Amino acid sequence: MDSEFRTEFVREPNARKMHPALVLNADYRPLSYYPLSLWPWQEAIKAVWLDRVDIVAEYDQTVRSPRHEIKIPSVVVLKDYVKPQKRVAFTRFNLFLRDEFCCQYCGSKGNLTFDHVIPRARGGITSWENVVAACQKCNLRKGSKSLRQIGMTLRKTPRAPENSQLHNVGRKFPPNHLHESWIDFLYWDSELEA
């Protein structure tokens, strides 16, 4: 009996890690799609107690304090609208997201790195308009040569993305786990009922 208690005691906190809350802006859209805007259950409950969010959906599981018991929120909506950033940070992740996680030379999806279209050795700068996702094979093949010299072409012209564009691209890459209560708020290729 003592080992059962210990096992249950040890397992329960880890099980609750599996209960993230989907965070929606005041307009009922996720703050971000990729990565999906999720909070650990503790943050969601804290926000509820601070009256910063409303609970839209809940898990069946509860958490208890000496005086209260509350169902773990699965979807929360912010009470105050958070204006999305217009400027997109120039990061490796956002670059790969803009290029839909595929090489801009051959279209492959594995072993991605990034490449300067106009090589830095030839005066190219590190910017949205000059850097693309590339597989290691194409990156090594191109080296410090121009596209014309090596006979390669880009699949699309690199541009600085807008935040809304990254949101739309991110919707193509749903996470491995989607709780059923989140589906109505995510609009991933789900069939609508007539």
ZILINWO-V849407 format. One record per residue. N is the residue number from 1. RES is the residue in one letter. PSI is psi in whole degrees, -180 to 180 (999 if undefined). Layout:
N|RES|PSI, N|RES|PSI
This chain:
1|M|-39, 2|D|-39, 3|S|-34, 4|E|-45, 5|F|-46, 6|R|-43, 7|T|-46, 8|E|-42, 9|F|-41, 10|V|-37, 11|R|-34, 12|E|-47, 13|P|-39, 14|N|-36, 15|A|-35, 16|R|-19, 17|K|-22, 18|M|17, 19|H|62, 20|P|157, 21|A|131, 22|L|128, 23|V|121, 24|L|146, 25|N|174, 26|A|-18, 27|D|11, 28|Y|27, 29|R|146, 30|P|146, 31|L|-37, 32|S|153, 33|Y|-35, 34|Y|102, 35|P|150, 36|L|136, 37|S|100, 38|L|145, 39|W|147, 40|P|155, 41|W|-32, 42|Q|-42, 43|E|-39, 44|A|-45, 45|I|-40, 46|K|-44, 47|A|-35, 48|V|-48, 49|W|-32, 50|L|2, 51|D|36, 52|R|-17, 53|V|160, 54|D|145, 55|I|129, 56|V|-37, 57|A|157, 58|E|155, 59|Y|169, 60|D|-24, 61|Q|150, 62|T|163, 63|V|152, 64|R|147, 65|S|178, 66|P|-28, 67|R|-17, 68|H|156, 69|E|132, 70|I|140, 71|K|145, 72|I|125, 73|P|139, 74|S|-25, 75|V|128, 76|V|150, 77|V|132, 78|L|142, 79|K|-31, 80|D|134, 81|Y|133, 82|V|116, 83|K|125, 84|P|147, 85|Q|140, 86|K|-38, 87|R|130, 88|V|128, 89|A|138, 90|F|91, 91|T|162, 92|R|-44, 93|F|-48, 94|N|-34, 95|L|-48, 96|F|-38, 97|L|-45, 98|R|-42, 99|D|13, 100|E|37, 101|F|38, 102|C|151, 103|C|131, 104|Q|1, 105|Y|-51, 106|C|-14, 107|G|0, 108|S|159, 109|K|5, 110|G|159, 111|N|53, 112|L|144, 113|T|-164, 114|F|157, 115|D|142, 116|H|120, 117|V|-53, 118|I|112, 119|P|147, 120|R|-32, 121|A|-19, 122|R|20, 123|G|4, 124|G|144, 125|I|163, 126|T|101, 127|S|167, 128|W|-36, 129|E|-9, 130|N|-2, 131|V|136, 132|V|160, 133|A|137, 134|A|145, 135|C|161, 136|Q|-38, 137|K|-49, 138|C|-38, 139|N|-44, 140|L|-40, 141|R|-43, 142|K|-43, 143|G|-133, 144|S|26, 145|K|162, 146|S|163, 147|L|-39, 148|R|-43, 149|Q|-39, 150|I|-11, 151|G|29, 152|M|156, 153|T|156, 154|L|146, 155|R|-36, 156|K|153, 157|T|128, 158|P|134, 159|R|159, 160|A|124, 161|P|156, 162|E|158, 163|N|-41, 164|S|-34, 165|Q|-43, 166|L|-37, 167|H|-47, 168|N|-40, 169|V|-42, 170|G|-28, 171|R|-18, 172|K|-12, 173|F|72, 174|P|151, 175|P|169, 176|N|-31, 177|H|124, 178|L|118, 179|H|145, 180|E|-30, 181|S|-13, 182|W|-24, 183|I|-44, 184|D|-18, 185|F|-6, 186|L|-28, 187|Y|30, 188|W|148, 189|D|62, 190|S|141, 191|E|133, 192|L|144, 193|E|142, 194|A|999
